[in-house]
Amino acid sequence: MRTYRATTMIGSEQDAVDAIADAHYWHQAEWLVVPVELLPPEFFQLSSGVAGAIVQKFVTYRMGLVVLGDVSAHEAASKPFRDWVREANRGRQLKFVPDQAALDCLHDVAAGT
C-alpha cells in the first residue's frame, strides 16, 4: 500500500484531482492520506454533496482515499455519516482511520504482515 499524505486543502473536485495527480505522478502512490484538517466542514455534512463529489474523483481516477483523524464528533452528530464511515471502512476505496497507529495497521494488513 503506497501512500502519500496531502499537504494542501482539498475543498473541491478540482483540489481532489490536483492532489490525485500529484500523489500518482510524483509519488507513485495508490492511496492519498488526507488529514481531517485539510477537508472543509461541508465534507462531513453529507447533504452538502461535497464528500460525494470529492470521493467520486478518487473512484474515477482509481486512487484510494484515507481520511486520517478523529471523525467521532461528526459520527455522533449524523447517523447517515456514521453509516457511511462504517460502510466505507468495509470497502476497498475509502477508509477512515482515527490516527497514525491505525494507518500503520492498514499498511501492515496490505503488506500481509
Secondary structure as GFF3:
##gff-version 3
##sequence-region A 1 113
A	DSSP	beta_strand	3	5	.	.	.	ID=ss1
A	DSSP	alpha_helix	13	21	.	.	.	ID=ss2
A	DSSP	pi_helix	22	26	.	.	.	ID=ss3
A	DSSP	alpha_helix	27	27	.	.	.	ID=ss4
A	DSSP	beta_strand	31	35	.	.	.	ID=ss5
A	DSSP	three_ten_helix	36	38	.	.	.	ID=ss6
A	DSSP	three_ten_helix	41	44	.	.	.	ID=ss7
A	DSSP	three_ten_helix	46	48	.	.	.	ID=ss8
A	DSSP	alpha_helix	50	60	.	.	.	ID=ss9
A	DSSP	beta_strand	64	68	.	.	.	ID=ss10
A	DSSP	alpha_helix	72	77	.	.	.	ID=ss11
A	DSSP	alpha_helix	79	90	.	.	.	ID=ss12
A	DSSP	beta_strand	94	97	.	.	.	ID=ss13
A	DSSP	alpha_helix	100	111	.	.	.	ID=ss14
###
